[in-house]
Amino acid sequence: MLTDQLADLGVQVWRPCRLTGLSRTADGVRAQVDGAELRARYVVGADGLHSTVRQAAGIGFTGPSDEESFVLADVRVHSVLPRDEAALFLARPGPLVWAPLPDGVVRIVAAVPTAPAEPDAAYLQALLDERGPARRPDRVTEVLWGSRFRVRHRIADTFRAGSVLLAGDAGHVHSPAGGQGMNLGICDAVALGTAVADVLDGGPETALDEYNARQRPMAEDVLSFAAGLTRLATTSPSRRPARDVLLRLLGAVPPARRRIALRLSGLSHREPTTD
Ligand SMILES: Cc1cc2nc3c(=O)[nH]c(=O)nc-3n(C[C@H](O)[C@H](O)[C@H](O)COP(=O)(O)OP(=O)(O)OC[C@H]3O[C@@H](n4cnc5c(N)ncnc54)[C@H](O)[C@@H]3O)c2cc1C
């Protein structure tokens, strides 16, 4: 849909293509893409966690050294759990997320110390037995695909270094707790698209500094929120009863529920509107 929309606006998308080199020039950047050399006034690195653009620009990407490990799989499963809402089990061995997808498929995500590269039905069944609902029966009937991944919290030192700009995971990565990564990247894209368009229309370049000044603190805020949720989910056994009481209380207070819903949807960062 986005590609069609861009085509309607006269923008050509090259895909696939690979950026292999980038250098800054007096009036912009020089980029090597699939063996060709391109010159441009600006480059936006929206090339993910291992961003070539970020590395070529020498922008640091730092954060705490600890790493979280997860298993993720899409399964078909016989279960009493609802198919129209996600559930989070704060089980003793670690959290498990139950996220129904279309066509009867359920995505299961769990924090685990180590996981097989391709989790099979028996492994996922054991996870559900250990962490899932006490009510039975839950039976995994098919694994559509599964994987494991590790996450570190990282943020780029800046989202702007002259003609080089960063957006999305190239600028920030964090735990999937709270499901904020893509939302935040889309917020970056909207803010940066507007800023670059203004500058190319003759507006002041300070719009690009404002992009960095606004989006980077927002990313820091989301990183600390995701880290807080992870700590809450993996808190020590002695603190779990207090945590569970607190969560139950929060869930019963409508303003608190609304606040959490706004945070999880990413809408709390939206500019206030007058309408
Ligand atoms: C298990 C899991 C669950 C998640 N759940 C959620 C969720 O519920 N909600 C949410 O908002 N977010 C979620 N996220 C985060 C979300 O997936 C990412 O934040 C998002 O995909 C980042 O988008 P991006 O476009 O910035 O980077 P990417 O998706 O990494 O895309 C980068 C693109 O750049 C291309 N590329 C890289 N290098 C080059 C190069 N040198 N030349 C050309 N192209 C290049 C890559 O091929 C890729 O297509 C989740 C992440 C994980 C791992």
The ligand as an ORCA input file, in Angstrom:
! r2SCAN-3c Opt
* xyz 0 1
  C       9.655    -10.581     18.656
  C       9.411     -9.145     18.377
  C       8.160     -8.640     18.612
  C       7.888     -7.289     18.342
  N       6.625     -6.829     18.576
  C       6.345     -5.546     18.327
  C       5.023     -5.040     18.572
  O       4.134     -5.741     19.014
  N       4.796     -3.719     18.320
  C       5.779     -2.891     17.833
  O       5.505     -1.690     17.626
  N       7.027     -3.369     17.584
  C       7.344     -4.662     17.816
  N       8.601     -5.135     17.575
  C       9.646     -4.244     17.065
  C       9.545     -4.046     15.544
  O       9.555     -5.290     14.881
  C      10.738     -3.198     15.077
  O      10.863     -2.065     15.915
  C      10.528     -2.724     13.653
  O      10.417     -3.814     12.767
  C      11.718     -1.858     13.205
  O      11.471     -1.389     11.907
  P      12.621     -0.705     11.085
  O      12.014     -0.469      9.723
  O      13.200      0.442     11.818
  O      13.789     -1.776     10.965
  P      13.758     -3.210     10.273
  O      12.411     -3.823     10.376
  O      14.934     -3.945     10.826
  O      14.005     -2.882      8.729
  C      15.262     -2.447      8.258
  C      15.308     -2.695      6.764
  O      16.550     -2.166      6.252
  C      17.105     -3.124      5.366
  N      18.570     -2.935      5.343
  C      19.458     -3.139      6.344
  N      20.702     -2.836      5.955
  C      20.607     -2.410      4.668
  C      21.554     -1.947      3.707
  N      22.858     -1.850      3.980
  N      21.103     -1.592      2.470
  C      19.781     -1.684      2.155
  N      18.833     -2.109      3.040
  C      19.253     -2.467      4.273
  C      16.716     -4.477      5.947
  O      16.762     -5.467      4.931
  C      15.283     -4.193      6.406
  O      14.360     -4.384      5.370
  C       8.910     -6.465     17.828
  C      10.192     -6.982     17.590
  C      10.452     -8.309     17.875
  C      11.830     -8.858     17.616
*
